[in-house]
Amino acid sequence: MSLFNLAFDTGARRQPTGGVGTGIKAFAALTAVWTVHAAAFSRQDALSLTVTFLALMLVLTFLMIGAGPGADREKVAWYDWPLSLAAGACGAYFMTRADAIAERITLLDVLSPADQGFSILLILLSLEAIRRTVGLGLTAIVIGFIAYNLFGHLLEGPLAHGVITTSHFLDIMAFTTDGLFGVPLRVAATYAFLFVLFGTVLAKTGGGDFFFNLAASLTGRARGGPAKIAVISSGLYGTISGSPTSDVVTTGAVTIPMMKRLGYSPGFAGAVEVSASTGGSLLPPVMGAAAFIMAEYTGIDYVDIALAGIIPAILYYVPIYLQVHLRAVREDLGGLDTDKVPRVLETLRDGGLFLVPLVVISWALIEGYTPTYAALYGTVAVVIVSSLRRATRLTPRLVFDILAETCLRMVAVAGACAAAGLVIGGITMTGLASKFSHLVFLLSGTNEFMSLTLAAGLTILLGLGMPTPSAYILAAVLVAPVMGDLGIAPMAGHLFLLYFAVMSALTPPVAVAAYAASAIADENPLTIAAGAVRIAIAAFLVPFCFVFNQALLLNGTPLEIAFATLSAALGLVAVAIAIEGFLRRPLAMPARLMLTVAALLFLFVEPWMFLVALGLCAVALFPQRRVTAEA
């Protein structure tokens, strides 16, 4: 087994059969019911809620995910039963001690031997759950941070910190909301869970098919239609799922084989799907779990984050769509057969009501409801809409399956959030974030662009092989202080980090979304990842655009916002054309270089630079018009 596989392999996901399988699904469904009630209706304190949620997720983790990739996929191993019981016992202990824990004074009241024993057991169980759900790579990072907490006082130089005893470590990690039970896990138990429930209900009642058919009806007949279907449908589905990997698996199962059948290479088909699915996590109104964590971490209202993300999300897809189109024209790739493309009016007639839940979520957020209630109202809207047609109506069996599937989908998210909580607690105790910021400035000096480039690279590096929430959380804790020191507003700074945390899903060498696509496309994942970066290369510039011009985040007058959007869009279009090296006919290298320079000038959004950029584009593309006229 290679070191790469060893670092990123997760445990085999089980599908237990018979009575055991039914019993586990019933436990998962009941857990989902409790989580919805606790998140939306209960007055349970945050610590008790997250402790209970983690314990329930740990029970399911050991029952549903094997110890390694080769574990039996139908039978629960004998040693996983005691691990599940131990997780349940930890949850029961903390729940019975909830009142005493709420009243104790952190670091003053001494932990009893039982307190220490159960907290150590819970941390060890969490580490094993992290290894099974996310892989050994992230687990090693977490263990490294724990070791730094306990033994960092032995170091010399700027990374050294004061003595942190085992009792001190356990007190912060397991008996406060600053460690294991911090913001990431609390978000997983509330907003994230309810939005995953919303996405599952929508998919199970036909909403996913509607969005795919809508994309097909709009672009299926056009040149490169299948790839354009992938771009639009993956973006629409991604805003519901909030996960690039799950988006690739869900929509890619249809779009990638369809592209291959019509002559697209496996690598290009996978790359289109990966780049489009990755951007779905940045597309309002839902975005993804990381955006909810950003709202909780920064104190910025989620609706403000969603509104600020509208223009950047559109800019993300503009160059991707254009590159797909140019590639299709250059390689003469056709669209779908006319008889296989659904009509727009028929598609809207059959499933247009599935747009209503997205409108409901947007309305709830704008009206000031919390994301928890916005997701709940959206789910209720899906149920009502689906009940209007017999084919999409919910049955008791389907409700049971939806609840169980939602809970099981959250197992990996809970593992990633537990890892993030352990890291954040350690960073807080040691003051590592300020030291990390000092290191960045040591490397980049006072140059803002260089500091941002380093921040982007570090965020991608921290996100390799990790779920987006974990990648963003690590970046928010370690890299966000750099943004503050540069004088960048919290909205722009954290959205910058969120973008690159998402982009880590398609960036080699790990590119988890590309690995998900490789099995469907039957192509080397690194080939797919390299193609996805090429297709989405202009999208890597979008965060720099809105940091240097925050009118793109709707922070400015209507004229400023319009001019900034136009300038950024033209710049990204120029990049896309330069990358593809084609517009009606192949472009010579000098023309591509001029377009690249023009793109950078467009992105600076200065009036005189805008005019110079237009001139460069005219010079670069003038031969195109002349050739067309002569033809």
C-alpha positions as CSV (number, residue, x, y, z in Angstrom):
1,M,0.0,0.0,0.0
2,S,1.4,3.4,-1.0
3,L,1.9,6.2,1.6
4,F,-0.8,8.2,-0.3
5,N,-3.4,5.5,0.2
6,L,-2.3,5.0,3.8
7,A,-2.8,8.7,4.5
8,F,-6.2,9.2,2.8
9,D,-7.9,5.8,2.9
10,T,-11.0,5.7,5.0
11,G,-12.8,2.7,6.5
12,A,-15.2,0.7,4.3
13,R,-18.8,1.9,4.5
14,R,-21.0,-1.0,5.6
15,Q,-24.5,-1.9,4.5
16,P,-25.5,-4.4,7.2
17,T,-28.2,-6.8,6.2
18,G,-31.1,-8.5,8.1
19,G,-32.2,-7.5,11.5
20,V,-28.9,-5.8,12.4
21,G,-29.1,-3.5,9.4
22,T,-32.7,-2.6,10.1
23,G,-31.9,-1.9,13.7
24,I,-29.0,0.4,12.8
25,K,-31.1,2.3,10.3
26,A,-33.9,2.6,13.0
27,F,-31.3,4.0,15.4
28,A,-30.0,6.4,12.8
29,A,-33.6,7.6,12.0
30,L,-34.3,8.1,15.7
31,T,-31.0,10.0,16.0
32,A,-32.2,12.3,13.1
33,V,-35.5,12.9,14.8
34,W,-33.7,13.9,18.1
35,T,-31.2,16.1,16.3
36,V,-34.0,18.0,14.4
37,H,-35.9,18.5,17.7
38,A,-32.8,19.5,19.6
39,A,-31.7,21.9,17.0
40,A,-35.0,23.6,16.2
41,F,-37.2,23.3,19.3
42,S,-35.2,22.2,22.4
43,R,-33.8,24.7,24.9
44,Q,-30.9,22.4,25.6
45,D,-27.6,24.2,26.3
46,A,-24.9,24.1,23.5
47,L,-22.5,21.8,25.4
48,S,-25.1,19.2,26.2
49,L,-26.4,19.2,22.7
50,T,-23.0,18.8,21.1
51,V,-21.9,16.1,23.6
52,T,-25.1,14.1,22.9
53,F,-24.8,14.6,19.1
54,L,-21.1,13.5,19.1
55,A,-21.9,10.4,21.2
56,L,-24.7,9.3,18.8
57,M,-22.5,9.9,15.8
58,L,-19.7,7.9,17.3
59,V,-22.0,5.0,17.9
60,L,-23.1,5.1,14.2
61,T,-19.5,5.5,13.1
62,F,-18.3,2.3,14.6
63,L,-21.4,0.4,13.4
64,M,-21.4,1.7,9.8
65,I,-17.7,2.3,9.0
66,G,-15.2,-0.4,9.2
67,A,-11.7,-0.2,10.7
68,G,-10.1,-0.2,7.2
69,P,-10.8,-0.1,3.5
70,G,-10.9,-3.9,3.4
71,A,-13.4,-4.4,6.2
72,D,-16.5,-6.5,5.7
73,R,-19.2,-4.3,4.2
74,E,-22.1,-6.4,5.4
75,K,-21.2,-7.5,8.9
76,V,-20.3,-5.4,11.9
77,A,-17.0,-6.6,13.3
78,W,-17.1,-8.0,16.8
79,Y,-14.8,-5.3,18.2
80,D,-16.9,-2.5,16.9
81,W,-19.8,-3.4,19.2
82,P,-17.8,-2.6,22.4
83,L,-16.5,0.6,20.8
84,S,-20.1,1.7,20.1
85,L,-21.1,0.8,23.6
86,A,-18.2,2.8,25.0
87,A,-19.3,5.8,22.9
88,G,-22.8,5.5,24.2
89,A,-21.5,5.2,27.8
90,C,-19.5,8.5,27.4
91,G,-22.6,10.3,26.1
92,A,-24.6,9.0,29.0
93,Y,-22.0,10.0,31.5
94,F,-21.7,13.6,30.2
95,M,-25.5,13.9,30.0
96,T,-26.0,12.8,33.7
97,R,-23.3,15.3,34.7
98,A,-24.7,18.1,32.5
99,D,-25.9,20.4,35.3
100,A,-22.6,20.0,37.3
101,I,-20.5,20.7,34.2
102,A,-22.6,23.8,33.4
103,E,-22.0,25.1,37.0
104,R,-18.3,24.3,37.4
105,I,-15.6,27.0,36.9
106,T,-13.1,26.1,34.2
107,L,-9.5,25.4,35.4
108,L,-10.5,26.1,39.1
109,D,-12.8,23.2,39.9
110,V,-10.8,20.0,39.9
111,L,-11.8,17.2,37.5
112,S,-12.6,13.9,39.3
113,P,-10.9,10.7,38.2
114,A,-14.2,9.7,36.5
115,D,-14.3,13.0,34.6
116,Q,-10.7,12.5,33.4
117,G,-11.3,8.9,32.5
118,F,-14.4,9.5,30.4
119,S,-13.0,12.6,28.7
120,I,-9.8,10.6,27.7
121,L,-12.0,7.8,26.4
122,L,-14.1,10.2,24.4
123,I,-11.1,11.8,22.8
124,L,-9.6,8.5,21.9
125,L,-12.9,7.3,20.4
126,S,-13.1,10.6,18.5
127,L,-9.6,10.0,17.1
128,E,-10.5,6.6,15.9
129,A,-13.7,7.9,14.3
130,I,-11.7,10.6,12.6
131,R,-9.3,8.0,11.2
132,R,-12.2,5.9,9.9
133,T,-14.2,8.8,8.3
134,V,-11.5,11.2,7.1
135,G,-8.3,9.2,7.0
136,L,-5.0,8.8,8.8
137,G,-3.7,12.1,7.3
138,L,-6.0,14.4,9.2
139,T,-5.8,12.1,12.3
140,A,-2.0,12.5,12.3
141,I,-2.4,16.3,12.1
142,V,-4.8,16.3,15.1
143,I,-2.4,14.0,17.1
144,G,0.4,16.4,16.2
145,F,-1.5,19.3,17.6
146,I,-2.3,17.4,20.8
147,A,1.3,16.5,21.2
148,Y,2.2,20.1,20.7
149,N,-0.2,21.1,23.4
150,L,1.2,18.7,26.0
151,F,4.9,18.9,25.1
152,G,5.3,22.2,23.4
153,H,6.8,23.7,26.5
154,L,9.9,21.6,25.9
155,L,10.6,23.4,22.6
156,E,12.9,26.4,22.3
157,G,12.3,29.5,20.2
158,P,9.1,31.2,19.1
159,L,7.0,28.0,18.9
160,A,7.5,27.3,22.6
161,H,4.6,27.9,25.0
162,G,3.9,27.6,28.7
163,V,3.2,24.3,30.5
164,I,-0.2,22.7,29.8
165,T,-1.0,19.9,32.2
166,T,-3.1,16.9,31.3
167,S,-5.9,18.1,33.5
168,H,-5.7,21.6,31.9
169,F,-5.9,20.0,28.5
170,L,-8.9,17.8,29.3
171,D,-10.7,20.6,31.0
172,I,-10.6,22.8,27.9
173,M,-11.1,20.1,25.4
174,A,-14.0,18.1,27.0
175,F,-15.7,20.4,29.5
176,T,-16.0,23.7,27.6
177,T,-17.2,24.8,24.2
178,D,-13.7,25.9,23.2
179,G,-12.4,22.4,22.3
180,L,-13.9,19.2,21.1
181,F,-17.5,20.6,21.5
182,G,-16.8,23.9,19.9
183,V,-18.2,25.8,17.0
184,P,-17.6,23.2,14.2
185,L,-19.5,20.4,16.0
186,R,-22.3,22.7,17.1
187,V,-22.8,23.8,13.5
188,A,-22.8,20.1,12.4
189,A,-25.5,19.4,15.0
190,T,-27.7,22.3,13.9
191,Y,-27.5,24.2,10.6
192,A,-25.5,21.6,8.7
193,F,-27.7,18.6,9.8
194,L,-30.9,20.4,8.8
195,F,-29.5,21.5,5.4
196,V,-28.4,17.9,4.7
197,L,-31.9,16.8,5.6
198,F,-33.3,19.4,3.2
199,G,-31.0,18.2,0.4
200,T,-31.9,14.6,1.1
201,V,-35.6,15.2,1.1
202,L,-35.3,17.3,-2.1
203,A,-33.3,14.6,-3.9
204,K,-35.5,11.7,-2.8
205,T,-38.7,13.5,-3.9
206,G,-37.4,14.2,-7.4
207,G,-35.8,17.7,-7.0
208,G,-32.4,16.4,-8.1
209,D,-33.9,15.1,-11.4
210,F,-35.7,18.4,-12.0
211,F,-32.5,20.4,-11.7
212,F,-30.7,18.0,-14.0
213,N,-33.6,18.2,-16.6
214,L,-33.7,21.9,-16.3
215,A,-30.0,22.2,-17.1
216,A,-30.5,19.7,-20.0
217,S,-33.4,21.6,-21.4
218,L,-31.5,24.9,-21.4
219,T,-28.2,23.7,-22.8
220,G,-28.5,20.1,-24.0
221,R,-29.0,21.0,-27.7
222,A,-26.0,23.5,-27.8
223,R,-22.5,22.6,-29.0
224,G,-20.9,20.9,-26.0
225,G,-24.3,20.4,-24.5
226,P,-23.5,17.5,-22.2
227,A,-20.6,19.4,-20.6
228,K,-22.7,22.5,-20.2
229,I,-25.4,20.3,-18.6
230,A,-22.7,19.1,-16.1
231,V,-21.7,22.7,-15.3
232,I,-25.2,23.9,-14.6
233,S,-26.7,20.8,-13.0
234,S,-23.7,20.3,-10.7
235,G,-23.8,23.9,-9.6
236,L,-27.5,23.7,-8.8
237,Y,-27.1,20.4,-7.0
238,G,-23.9,21.5,-5.2
239,T,-25.7,24.4,-3.5
240,I,-28.0,21.9,-2.0
241,S,-25.4,19.2,-1.1
242,G,-22.7,21.6,0.0
243,S,-20.0,18.9,-0.7
244,P,-17.9,18.7,-3.9
245,T,-17.3,15.0,-3.5
246,S,-20.9,14.0,-2.9
247,D,-21.9,16.3,-5.8
248,V,-19.5,14.6,-8.1
249,V,-20.8,11.1,-7.1
250,T,-24.4,12.2,-7.5
251,T,-24.5,14.2,-10.7
252,G,-21.3,12.8,-12.2
253,A,-22.9,9.3,-12.3
254,V,-25.1,10.7,-15.0
255,T,-23.1,13.5,-16.7
256,I,-19.7,11.8,-17.0
257,P,-20.9,8.6,-18.9
258,M,-23.1,10.9,-21.0
259,M,-20.1,13.0,-22.1
260,K,-18.0,9.9,-22.8
261,R,-20.7,8.4,-25.0
262,L,-20.7,11.6,-27.2
263,G,-16.9,11.6,-27.7
264,Y,-15.5,13.5,-24.7
265,S,-12.3,12.1,-23.3
266,P,-12.6,10.5,-19.9
267,G,-10.2,13.0,-18.4
268,F,-12.0,16.0,-19.8
269,A,-15.4,14.6,-18.8
270,G,-14.2,14.1,-15.2
271,A,-12.5,17.5,-15.1
272,V,-15.7,19.3,-16.1
273,E,-17.7,17.6,-13.5
274,V,-15.1,18.2,-10.7
275,S,-14.7,21.9,-11.5
276,A,-18.4,22.4,-11.7
277,S,-19.2,20.4,-8.6
278,T,-16.6,22.2,-6.5
279,G,-18.2,25.6,-7.2
280,G,-21.5,24.4,-6.0
281,S,-20.3,24.8,-2.4
282,L,-19.9,28.5,-3.1
283,L,-23.3,29.1,-4.7
284,P,-26.0,30.8,-2.6
285,P,-28.5,30.5,-1.1
286,V,-27.4,27.3,0.7
287,M,-23.6,27.2,0.0
288,G,-22.2,24.6,2.4
289,A,-21.5,23.7,6.0
290,A,-18.3,25.7,5.9
291,A,-20.3,28.9,5.2
292,F,-22.4,28.2,8.3
293,I,-19.3,27.8,10.3
294,M,-18.0,31.0,8.9
295,A,-21.2,32.8,10.1
296,E,-20.8,31.3,13.6
297,Y,-17.0,31.9,13.8
298,T,-17.1,35.5,12.6
299,G,-20.4,36.7,14.0
300,I,-21.5,37.8,10.5
301,D,-25.1,37.0,9.7
302,Y,-25.4,34.1,7.3
303,V,-27.7,36.0,5.0
304,D,-25.0,38.7,4.6
305,I,-22.5,36.0,3.7
306,A,-25.0,34.5,1.1
307,L,-25.7,37.9,-0.4
308,A,-22.0,38.8,-0.6
309,G,-21.3,35.4,-2.3
310,I,-23.7,36.0,-5.2
311,I,-21.4,37.8,-7.6
312,P,-18.2,35.8,-6.8
313,A,-20.2,32.6,-7.4
314,I,-21.4,33.8,-10.7
315,L,-17.8,34.9,-11.6
316,Y,-16.6,31.4,-10.7
317,Y,-18.8,29.8,-13.3
318,V,-18.4,32.3,-16.1
319,P,-14.9,31.2,-17.2
320,I,-15.7,27.6,-16.6
321,Y,-18.7,27.7,-18.9
322,L,-16.8,29.6,-21.5
323,Q,-13.8,27.2,-21.5
324,V,-16.2,24.3,-21.9
325,H,-17.8,26.1,-24.8
326,L,-14.5,26.9,-26.5
327,R,-13.2,23.4,-26.0
328,A,-16.4,22.0,-27.6
329,V,-16.1,24.4,-30.6
330,R,-12.4,23.6,-31.1
331,E,-12.9,19.8,-30.9
332,D,-16.3,19.9,-32.7
333,L,-18.1,18.2,-29.9
334,G,-21.8,18.1,-30.4
335,G,-24.9,18.3,-28.2
336,L,-27.5,15.7,-27.3
337,D,-30.0,14.4,-29.8
338,T,-33.0,16.6,-30.0
339,D,-35.4,13.9,-29.0
340,K,-33.4,13.2,-25.8
341,V,-33.5,16.8,-24.6
342,P,-36.5,17.7,-22.4
343,R,-38.4,20.8,-23.3
344,V,-38.1,23.8,-20.9
345,L,-41.9,24.3,-20.5
346,E,-42.5,20.6,-19.9
347,T,-39.6,20.5,-17.4
348,L,-41.0,23.5,-15.5
349,R,-44.5,22.1,-15.6
350,D,-43.5,18.8,-14.2
351,G,-41.0,20.0,-11.6
352,G,-41.0,23.8,-11.4
353,L,-42.5,23.7,-8.0
354,F,-39.2,22.4,-6.7
355,L,-37.9,26.0,-7.1
356,V,-40.3,27.0,-4.3
357,P,-38.2,25.5,-1.4
358,L,-35.1,27.5,-2.6
359,V,-37.3,30.6,-2.6
360,V,-38.5,29.8,0.9
361,I,-35.0,29.4,2.2
362,S,-33.9,32.7,0.6
363,W,-37.0,34.5,2.0
364,A,-36.4,33.1,5.5
365,L,-32.8,34.2,5.5
366,I,-33.6,37.7,4.2
367,E,-36.3,38.0,6.8
368,G,-33.8,37.4,9.6
369,Y,-34.6,33.8,10.5
370,T,-31.6,31.7,11.6
371,P,-30.1,29.2,9.2
372,T,-31.6,26.4,11.3
373,Y,-35.1,27.7,10.8
374,A,-34.5,28.6,7.2
375,A,-33.5,24.9,6.5
376,L,-36.5,23.7,8.5
377,Y,-38.9,25.9,6.5
378,G,-37.2,24.8,3.3
379,T,-37.7,21.1,4.2
380,V,-41.4,21.7,5.0
381,A,-41.8,23.4,1.7
382,V,-40.3,20.4,-0.1
383,V,-42.7,18.1,1.7
384,I,-45.7,20.3,0.7
385,V,-44.5,20.6,-2.9
386,S,-43.9,16.8,-3.2
387,S,-47.3,16.0,-1.8
388,L,-49.0,17.7,-4.7
389,R,-48.1,14.8,-7.1
390,R,-48.6,11.1,-6.5
391,A,-45.3,10.2,-8.0
392,T,-43.3,12.4,-5.6
393,R,-45.4,12.0,-2.5
394,L,-43.7,10.9,0.7
395,T,-44.5,7.5,2.2
396,P,-43.7,6.3,5.7
397,R,-41.0,4.0,4.3
398,L,-39.5,6.9,2.3
399,V,-39.5,9.2,5.4
400,F,-37.7,6.4,7.3
401,D,-35.1,6.1,4.6
402,I,-34.6,9.9,4.4
403,L,-34.1,10.2,8.1
404,A,-31.6,7.3,8.3
405,E,-29.7,8.5,5.2
406,T,-29.4,12.0,6.5
407,C,-28.0,10.8,9.7
408,L,-25.5,8.4,8.0
409,R,-24.4,11.2,5.6
410,M,-23.5,13.3,8.7
411,V,-21.2,10.7,10.2
412,A,-18.2,11.9,8.1
413,V,-19.1,15.5,8.7
414,A,-19.2,14.9,12.5
415,G,-15.8,13.2,12.4
416,A,-14.2,16.2,10.5
417,C,-15.8,18.7,12.9
418,A,-14.6,16.8,15.9
419,A,-11.1,16.9,14.4
420,A,-11.4,20.7,13.9
421,G,-12.6,21.2,17.5
422,L,-9.5,19.4,18.8
423,V,-7.2,21.5,16.7
424,I,-8.9,24.8,17.5
425,G,-8.8,24.0,21.2
426,G,-5.1,23.3,21.0
427,I,-4.4,26.4,19.0
428,T,-6.3,28.6,21.5
429,M,-4.5,27.2,24.5
430,T,-1.0,27.7,22.9
431,G,-1.5,31.0,21.1
432,L,-0.2,29.3,17.9
433,A,-2.3,31.4,15.6
434,S,-0.4,34.7,16.3
435,K,2.9,32.8,15.8
436,F,1.7,31.5,12.5
437,S,0.7,35.0,11.4
438,H,4.2,36.2,12.3
439,L,5.7,33.4,10.1
440,V,3.6,34.5,7.1
441,F,4.8,38.1,7.4
442,L,8.3,36.9,7.9
443,L,8.1,35.2,4.5
444,S,6.1,37.9,2.6
445,G,7.2,41.1,4.2
446,T,4.6,43.8,4.0
447,N,3.5,43.0,0.5
448,E,-0.2,42.5,0.5
449,F,-0.4,40.5,-2.7
450,M,2.4,38.1,-1.6
451,S,0.7,37.7,1.8
452,L,-2.6,36.8,0.2
453,T,-0.9,34.4,-2.2
454,L,0.8,32.7,0.8
455,A,-2.5,32.6,2.6
456,A,-4.2,31.0,-0.4
457,G,-1.4,28.4,-0.8
458,L,-1.5,27.6,2.9
459,T,-5.3,27.2,2.9
460,I,-5.1,24.8,-0.1
461,L,-2.3,22.9,1.7
462,L,-4.3,22.7,4.9
463,G,-7.3,21.4,2.9
464,L,-5.6,18.6,1.0
465,G,-7.6,15.5,1.6
466,M,-9.9,17.2,4.1
467,P,-13.6,18.0,3.9
468,T,-14.2,21.7,3.2
469,P,-15.4,22.5,6.8
470,S,-12.2,21.2,8.3
471,A,-10.1,23.0,5.7
472,Y,-11.8,26.3,6.3
473,I,-11.7,25.9,10.1
474,L,-7.9,25.3,10.1
475,A,-7.5,28.3,7.8
476,A,-9.8,30.5,9.9
477,V,-7.8,29.8,13.0
478,L,-4.3,29.8,11.6
479,V,-4.5,32.2,8.6
480,A,-7.3,34.6,9.4
481,P,-5.1,36.6,11.7
482,V,-3.0,37.5,8.7
483,M,-6.1,39.0,7.1
484,G,-6.7,41.1,10.1
485,D,-3.1,42.3,10.2
486,L,-3.4,43.3,6.6
487,G,-6.5,45.4,7.3
488,I,-8.8,43.3,5.3
489,A,-12.4,43.3,6.4
490,P,-13.6,40.0,8.1
491,M,-16.2,39.3,5.4
492,A,-13.7,39.6,2.5
493,G,-10.9,37.9,4.5
494,H,-12.9,34.9,5.6
495,L,-14.7,34.5,2.3
496,F,-11.2,34.5,0.6
497,L,-10.2,31.6,2.9
498,L,-13.5,29.8,2.3
499,Y,-13.0,29.9,-1.5
500,F,-9.6,28.4,-1.3
501,A,-10.7,25.8,1.3
502,V,-13.3,24.7,-1.3
503,M,-10.8,24.9,-4.2
504,S,-8.6,22.4,-2.3
505,A,-11.1,19.7,-3.3
506,L,-9.9,19.9,-7.0
507,T,-6.2,20.8,-6.4
508,P,-3.5,18.1,-6.9
509,P,-2.0,16.0,-5.5
510,V,-4.9,15.0,-3.3
511,A,-8.0,16.5,-5.0
512,V,-10.6,14.4,-3.2
513,A,-13.3,15.4,-5.7
514,A,-11.1,14.1,-8.6
515,Y,-10.6,10.8,-6.9
516,A,-14.4,10.5,-6.6
517,A,-14.7,11.2,-10.3
518,S,-12.0,8.8,-11.3
519,A,-14.0,5.7,-10.6
520,I,-16.9,7.0,-12.7
521,A,-14.7,8.3,-15.6
522,D,-12.3,5.3,-15.5
523,E,-9.4,7.7,-15.6
524,N,-6.3,8.5,-13.5
525,P,-7.5,10.9,-10.7
526,L,-4.4,13.1,-11.2
527,T,-5.2,13.5,-14.9
528,I,-8.7,14.6,-13.9
529,A,-7.4,17.0,-11.2
530,A,-4.9,18.6,-13.6
531,G,-7.8,19.1,-16.1
532,A,-10.1,20.5,-13.5
533,V,-7.4,23.1,-12.4
534,R,-7.0,24.1,-16.1
535,I,-10.7,24.5,-16.5
536,A,-11.1,26.4,-13.2
537,I,-7.8,28.3,-13.4
538,A,-9.6,31.7,-13.7
539,A,-11.7,30.8,-10.7
540,F,-8.6,30.9,-8.6
541,L,-8.4,34.6,-9.3
542,V,-11.9,35.4,-8.0
543,P,-11.0,35.7,-4.3
544,F,-8.2,38.1,-5.2
545,C,-10.7,40.2,-7.2
546,F,-13.1,40.7,-4.3
547,V,-10.4,41.3,-1.7
548,F,-8.9,44.1,-3.8
549,N,-12.4,45.4,-4.8
550,Q,-15.0,44.7,-2.2
551,A,-17.7,46.2,-4.5
552,L,-17.9,42.6,-5.8
553,L,-19.3,41.7,-2.3
554,L,-22.0,44.3,-2.8
555,N,-20.1,46.7,-0.6
556,G,-20.4,49.9,-2.7
557,T,-22.8,52.0,-4.8
558,P,-24.8,50.4,-7.6
559,L,-22.4,52.0,-10.2
560,E,-19.3,50.7,-8.4
561,I,-20.8,47.2,-8.1
562,A,-21.7,47.2,-11.8
563,F,-18.3,48.4,-13.0
564,A,-16.4,46.1,-10.7
565,T,-18.5,43.1,-11.9
566,L,-18.1,44.0,-15.6
567,S,-14.4,44.5,-15.2
568,A,-13.9,41.2,-13.3
569,A,-16.0,39.3,-15.7
570,L,-14.1,40.6,-18.7
571,G,-10.8,39.8,-17.0
572,L,-11.9,36.2,-16.3
573,V,-13.2,35.8,-19.9
574,A,-9.8,37.0,-21.1
575,V,-8.1,34.4,-18.9
576,A,-10.4,31.6,-20.2
577,I,-9.7,32.5,-23.8
578,A,-5.9,32.7,-23.2
579,I,-5.9,29.3,-21.4
580,E,-7.8,27.6,-24.2
581,G,-5.9,29.5,-26.9
582,F,-8.9,29.5,-29.1
583,L,-11.6,31.8,-30.3
584,R,-13.1,30.9,-33.7
585,R,-9.6,29.7,-34.6
586,P,-6.4,28.9,-32.6
587,L,-4.6,31.9,-31.1
588,A,-0.9,32.5,-31.4
589,M,1.2,32.8,-28.3
590,P,1.6,36.6,-28.5
591,A,-2.2,37.0,-28.6
592,R,-2.6,34.7,-25.6
593,L,0.0,36.7,-23.7
594,M,-1.7,40.0,-24.5
595,L,-5.0,38.6,-23.2
596,T,-3.3,37.5,-20.0
597,V,-1.9,41.0,-19.4
598,A,-5.3,42.5,-20.3
599,A,-7.0,40.1,-17.8
600,L,-4.7,41.3,-15.0
601,L,-5.4,44.9,-15.9
602,F,-9.2,44.3,-15.9
603,L,-8.9,42.8,-12.4
604,F,-7.3,45.9,-11.0
605,V,-10.5,47.8,-11.8
606,E,-8.9,51.2,-12.4
607,P,-10.5,53.2,-15.2
608,W,-7.3,53.8,-17.2
609,M,-6.3,50.2,-16.8
610,F,-9.7,49.1,-18.0
611,L,-9.2,51.1,-21.2
612,V,-5.7,49.8,-21.7
613,A,-7.1,46.2,-21.2
614,L,-9.8,46.8,-23.8
615,G,-7.1,48.0,-26.2
616,L,-5.0,44.9,-25.7
617,C,-8.0,42.6,-26.2
618,A,-8.8,44.4,-29.4
619,V,-5.3,44.0,-30.7
620,A,-5.2,40.3,-29.7
621,L,-8.5,39.4,-31.2
622,F,-8.5,41.7,-34.3
623,P,-7.2,38.9,-36.5
624,Q,-10.2,36.8,-35.4
625,R,-12.6,39.4,-36.8
626,R,-10.5,39.8,-40.0
627,V,-10.4,36.0,-40.6
628,T,-14.2,35.8,-40.1
629,A,-14.8,38.6,-42.5
630,E,-12.6,37.1,-45.2
631,A,-14.3,33.7,-44.7
